[in-house]
Every structure is written in structure tokens, then in C-alpha cells.
């Protein structure tokens, strides 16, 4: 991922919760870094991450999510001066005001935020972001892979362990 000659943009962005980094997250990150010299990665704050999510109590804290993203990028050979990780307290933060940003990489789930971001950019007389949409990442059976699925599986496992332990205490 070190060939700069193929990069079309100086500064790109993407945002999300990045809980339990999975193939969909990795694809978004890889595309963003292939297209841009530097990438602003907005990672939702703990408060924002838990708002409206299923099994919110199992969402990893911001520091872990940010560290997981940085570690993954390092594993691809991306150097720190290309990585700009920032905490998001609202979904449009940074992308709505920064005129240096040129492109946003997003999933179908976040397309609505692009419309909001570009409306805000137009109001401020800032050039709209170019959108690169990545399709949903799917498993072998065609099911959409999401962090929610992993949290639900973890919750089921915790319940099963608790039930097993409770049964063992009754014996």
C-alpha cells in the first residue's frame, strides 16, 4: 500500500463506529488508503457509538476501537503520517467543515450522512465530497457482516456460560 502514484486524492475521509473490526471495515479502510495520500478516520465517541445500537453495552471503548484501526493499518504498511484518527461526537463532524477533504468512502448504511454532509458543505461554500460507495460486506452465505452480529453472538455465549455455571452450582 505504499505506491503513492496511484492515489487520486490528497485527503480523504470515512467514519464509523469500527467496533469489532471485520471485513467490511477493512475494505472501507483499504479503499480509502488506496485512493488518498492521507485519510481522516472519524471514529464515533463512546456516547455516540451506543446511541441507537443493538447490544450497546458490549461496544468496545473508543480507545480500543481506535487502536484496532491503527493496528490494522500498520499491518498493511500504512505509516502514521497518513493516518488521522479523530473522535466523532456527531456523525457529520469534520467532513462538514474541512475544505481540504476531497473524497469520502462509505457503505450503503451511511449514504444518508453524505447527503447531509454535502448540504452543510454547500451552505459554507465548500466543494462537495466525492463519494466512493463500497457494497455491504457479506459472508459465505450472503448475509451482511456487521459488528452487531458479533456483539449478539458474544451476548449469547455469555448467557450460555452463565446458564452452565448456574446449573453447575445447583448440582
N, C-alpha and C positions, 0 to 999 in steps of 0.2 A: 504494500500500500504506500510505497514511497515515491512513486513516479508522479511528480507534480505536473508534467506536461499534459496529462490527460484531464486535469482539473479545469472546469469551466467557470468556476466562481471563486472569488476571494474569500467570501464569508457566508456560510450557510447556517441553518438552524434546524432544530427539531425539538420537540418537547414531549414529556410524558411522565408517568409515574416510575417506570422502569423497575417494578417490583418483580423479583424472581426472574432475572434476565433470561429470556428464552429466544428461540429462533426468530420470531418477529421483531423483537428489539434489536437483535444482532443485525438483521437485514437492514433495518432503518439506519442504524449507525454506519454500517459498511457503505451503503449507498451515499449517505451524507458525506463521508470522508473521501469517497472516490470522486465526488463532484466538486468539493470545496477544499481550499487550502486550509481554512480554519472553520471550526464548527462550534456554535453556541448550542449547548445541550441544556435545555431548561428541564430540570427535574422538580416535580411538584414537592412542595413543603409537606411535612407530616400532616398538618391540618387539612390542606387541600387534597392530599392523596386519599384521605379517609372519607372525604365527602362524597356521598353517593355510590360508594363502592360496596360490593358484597364481601363479607368476611373482613371488614376493615381492621379488626383487632390484630390480624396476622400480617398486615402490610409492614414490610421492613422499614426501619427508621431511615430518614433522609441520608445520613452519613453512610450507611451500609449500601443503599441503592446507588449513591454517587460513587462510592469506592468500587462497587461491582462494575459499573460502566467504565470507569477509568482503567481498572484491571483488564477488562476485556479489550479495550482499545490498545493498551500496552501489549497485550498478547498478539495483536495484529501488526505491531511495529509502529503504531501511531505515537509520535512524540508529544510531550506535554504542551509545547508552544502552539500546537494545532488544536488543542482541546480547551474549550471554555465552558466549564460546567457552572451553572448558576441555579440557585433555588428559586422556584416559582411560587409566588403567593397568589397569583391569578393566572389563568390559562394563557392570556394574551401578552403577558408581561415580557418585556424586552423586544419581542418581534413587532409589537405595535408602534414602537418609537425609534428604533435604531435604524437610521438611514443607510448604514454600512451593510446591513443584511440584504442579500440578493435572492436567496432561494430557501425554501422550506421543504423538508422531506417529511411526509406524513402518511398515516394509514387512513383507510376509509372512515374509521371511527372518529378521527379528529378533523375531517374535512370541513365541518361546520365552523371550527375555530379559525380556519384560514379565511373564510368569508368575513368573519368579524375582524380579524387582524387587518386584512386589506381595506376594509371600511375605515378603520381607525387610521391607517397609514394615509389614505386618500384625504381624510379630514385634516391631517397635519402636512399635506402636500409632500408626502414621501412616496417614492416609487413603490408600487405593489410588489409583493414577493412572488417569485415564480414558484409554482407548486410541482413537486415531484411526488406522485402518489404511488405508494407501494401497496400491492394487494395484501389481503389478510394472509398470514402465515398459517398453513394447515398441516395437520398430522397425516399419517399414512391412510387414515380412514376418511380424510377430507374435512374433519372437524377443525374449526378455528382454534388455534392455540392462544391461550390468554393466561395472564397471571392469576386471574380469578379461579381458573381451573386448578392451578397448583395450590392455591390457598384452600379451596374446598377439599381437595384430596388430603392436605395436611390436617385440616379440621376433622375429617373422617377418621384418619389414622389416630389422632389424639383421642377421639371418642372411643375407638376400639380398644386402645391401650388402657384407657380409664375403666372401661367395662370389664376388661380382662383382669385388671388389678382389683377392681371391686369384687369380682367373682372369686378371685383367689383369697381375698380377705374373709369371705363368707365360708370358705371350705374349712 
